[in-house]
Amino acid sequence: MRFAFGFAGAIAALLCTAILPAEAGQGDTLKAIRERGEVLCGAHPGRYGFAAPDDKGRWSGFEVDLCRALGAAIFGSGEKVRFVALSSQQRFPAIQAGEVDVLARNTTATLTRDTALGLNFSPPVFYTGLGFMVRKDAGVKTVEDLNGATICMAPGSTTEQAVARLFTQHGLKYTPIVIENNKELASAYVAGRCDALAKDRDALPGVRMYDAPQPEEHVILEGTFSKEPLALAVRHGDDQWYDIVKWVMYGLMEAEENKVSQANVDEMTKSKDPYVQDLLGVTGDYGPKLGLDKKWLYWVVKSVGNYGDIYERHFGDKTKLPLPRGHNKLWTEGGLLYGLPVK
C-alpha cells in the first residue's frame, strides 16, 4: 500500500507541476530579434495597398503594418522592423533559410506550405480569392468568355493552381504567360501580351489605377474564383515565436472587437471592463506568457492601431483604393475575423 500511495503521490505531484503557471522563456528567434534590435519582415516588393516602399525607401501598406505590430509587441515601437523585398519565388527559401523572421507577403495558407515547406501560419489576416482583369473592349463578361485566352500570372503562386483548376472545371483552354517581376507582369498585360491578368481580386484595383495608362479601359470580372486566406508565416521549430505572431494577430482583432483603437488606447487603459484591462496590461500577466512585456498589446495598438484601423488606413473609403471589408469584417458584423480570447 505504501508503494501505491507513493506512486500515486508522485503522479499527482507531476501533474501539479505541469499545470503551474509559468512565464515563457526566450526562444531562438525572439533572442535573435532582440539582439539585432529589429524584426526582419519578408514583404512584397510592390503590391498596392498591401506593401510597397516609396522613393525614400519608407514602406507602407496593410501587411507592412502587421509587421510593425510585431515590432511594437517586442520593442514598444513599430519602427523596429526592417523590410526585405521578396518575389513570389524568393519568399519561401528566404524564410526557410532564416533570412527573414516572418513572411507578411501575400501568402496563402495551404496544407502543402504548412507541411512540406515547414511553415506555421498565423490566423488568416485577409480573405481574398482569384480574380481576372480584362480590357473593356474585349467584350469578356464571364470566365467562359476566356476560353482560349492567354492569361498573365506570377510563378510559384496559388494563382497558377487556381487558374488551372478553374479552367479544368469549366472545360476551358488557356495559355499561361508566367512572369516573375510584378511590374513586368502588369506591363505585359497592359501592353497586350495577354488577354487577361489573373491575381488576387483585391490586388487588381491597384494594378488598374497605377499601372494602366487609361484605367477606365479595364474591367474586373464579377466573381471570386478561389479561396486565398492570406496569413503571416514563420518557420517550424520555434513555438514561442509562432505564438507571438499568432497572438499579435488575434490581439489586433480583439482590440477592434472591444473598441480599443489607436485614437483611444490611452483613455481605454482606465476602462472598468476587466477584459480590456487585461488586453492592455493594466491587469493580468498575459504578455509574460509570450515572453513579452505586460503591455505588449497596448504598444501594438498605440503604434499601428487595431485591425480596423489598419484596414481603414489602407483600404477605407477615403483612400485611393477603397475595398469593401466583406469577409474581412469581424464575426460580430457578419465577417470571418474571429480573435481568440486573451485569457
HELIX and SHEET records of a PDB file:
HELIX    1   1 ARG A    2  ILE A   19  1                                  18    
HELIX    2   2 ASP A   28  ARG A   36  1                                   9    
HELIX    3   3 PHE A   62  PHE A   75  1                                  14    
HELIX    4   4 ARG A   91  GLN A   96  1                                   6    
HELIX    5   5 LEU A  111  THR A  115  1                                   5    
HELIX    6   6 LYS A  136  ALA A  138  5                                   3    
HELIX    7   7 VAL A  143  LEU A  146  5                                   4    
HELIX    8   8 THR A  158  GLN A  169  1                                  12    
HELIX    9   9 ASN A  182  VAL A  190  1                                   9    
HELIX   10  10 ARG A  201  ALA A  203  5                                   3    
HELIX   11  11 LEU A  204  TYR A  210  1                                   7    
HELIX   12  12 PRO A  215  GLU A  217  5                                   3    
HELIX   13  13 ASP A  239  GLU A  257  1                                  19    
HELIX   14  14 VAL A  265  MET A  268  1                                   4    
HELIX   15  15 PRO A  274  LEU A  279  1                                   6    
HELIX   16  16 TYR A  286  LEU A  290  1                                   5    
HELIX   17  17 TRP A  296  VAL A  304  1                                   9    
HELIX   18  18 TYR A  307  PHE A  315  1                                   9    
HELIX   19  19 GLY A  326  ASN A  328  5                                   3    
HELIX   20  20 TRP A  331  GLU A  333  5                                   3    
SHEET    1   A 3 VAL A  81  ALA A  85  0                                        
SHEET    2   A 3 VAL A  39  ALA A  43  1                                        
SHEET    3   A 3 VAL A 102  ALA A 104  1                                        
SHEET    1   B 2 ALA A  52  PRO A  53  0                                        
SHEET    2   B 2 TRP A  59  SER A  60 -1                                        
SHEET    1   C 2 LEU A 119  PHE A 121  0                                        
SHEET    2   C 2 ALA A 233  ARG A 235 -1                                        
SHEET    1   D 2 PHE A 126  THR A 128  0                                        
SHEET    2   D 2 GLU A 228  LEU A 230 -1                                        
SHEET    1   E 5 TYR A 174  VAL A 178  0                                        
SHEET    2   E 5 ALA A 149  MET A 153  1                                        
SHEET    3   E 5 ALA A 196  ASP A 200  1                                        
SHEET    4   E 5 LEU A 130  ARG A 135 -1                                        
SHEET    5   E 5 HIS A 218  ILE A 220 -1                                        
END                                                                             
